[in-house]
Amino acid sequence: MQYDRDAIVSGLTRALEVSDGVPDEAVRDIAFHMTDWLDDMSELHAFYTSPDTCSTKQVTDLLMGFLLHVPNHLAAASKLYTGEPVTDVFGIGATTQ
């Protein structure tokens, strides 16, 4: 699955620019954090649609890459957009080292 990163950034930017409460300086950062991991999402989507075509190594590499890259971008975008920090809703120490 391919994504048009420029079109997505433009759409996000347009929406955020007219949203109440989103500081101008945060608009570009939110759009970045919501698109920097599109390649990770494409790889995950490819696996989810055809899980039997991937080797165990491919799956574990995919998971490792996705889980190390994407959550930090989502946490940053969430904080910038909502003002709320990410919390450990499952109580597993997810927000501590």
C-alpha positions in Angstrom: 0.0 0.0 0.0 1.4 3.4 -1.0 0.5 6.6 0.7 0.8 10.1 -0.8 2.7 11.7 2.0 2.5 15.2 0.5 -1.3 15.0 0.1 -1.6 13.7 3.6 0.6 16.4 5.1 -1.4 19.0 3.2 -4.7 17.6 4.4 -3.5 17.4 8.0 -2.1 20.9 7.8 -5.3 22.4 6.3 -7.4 20.8 9.0 -5.1 21.7 11.9 -4.7 25.3 10.7 -8.5 25.9 11.1 -8.8 23.9 14.4 -9.3 25.9 17.5 -6.5 25.6 20.0 -3.7 24.2 17.8 -0.8 26.6 17.9 0.7 27.5 14.5 4.1 26.2 15.5 2.6 22.8 16.3 0.8 22.3 13.0 3.9 21.3 11.1 5.2 19.1 13.9 1.9 17.2 14.2 1.8 16.6 10.5 5.4 15.3 10.6 4.7 13.0 13.5 1.6 11.6 11.9 3.4 10.8 8.6 7.0 9.9 9.4 5.9 6.3 10.0 3.8 5.8 6.8 6.4 3.3 5.5 6.1 1.3 8.8 2.3 1.3 8.4 2.6 0.1 4.8 4.8 -2.8 5.9 2.4 -3.7 8.7 -0.6 -3.5 6.4 1.2 -5.8 3.9 1.8 -8.3 6.7 -1.8 -8.1 8.0 -3.3 -8.7 4.6 -1.0 -11.7 3.8 0.5 -13.0 7.1 1.4 -16.3 5.6 3.9 -14.8 3.1 6.3 -13.5 5.8 9.0 -15.5 7.5 9.3 -15.4 11.3 12.4 -13.2 10.9 10.5 -10.8 8.7 7.6 -10.6 11.2 9.8 -10.0 14.2 11.9 -7.4 12.3 8.6 -5.7 11.3 7.3 -5.7 14.9 10.6 -4.4 16.3 10.9 -1.6 13.7 7.2 -0.6 14.1 7.1 -0.7 17.9 10.4 1.3 18.3 9.5 4.0 15.8 5.7 4.6 15.7 4.7 4.9 19.4 7.0 7.9 20.0 5.6 9.7 17.0 2.0 9.0 18.1 2.8 10.2 21.7 4.4 13.4 20.4 1.5 14.1 18.0 -1.0 13.4 20.8 0.7 15.7 23.2 1.0 18.5 20.6 -2.7 18.1 19.5 -4.5 17.3 22.8 -2.1 18.7 25.4 -2.5 15.5 27.3 0.5 13.2 28.0 0.4 9.5 27.1 -0.4 7.4 30.2 0.1 3.7 31.0 -3.5 2.7 30.8 -2.7 -1.0 31.0 -0.5 -0.6 34.1 2.5 -2.5 32.7 5.1 0.2 33.1 4.8 1.2 29.4 5.8 4.8 30.1 8.8 4.1 32.3 12.2 2.6 31.6 
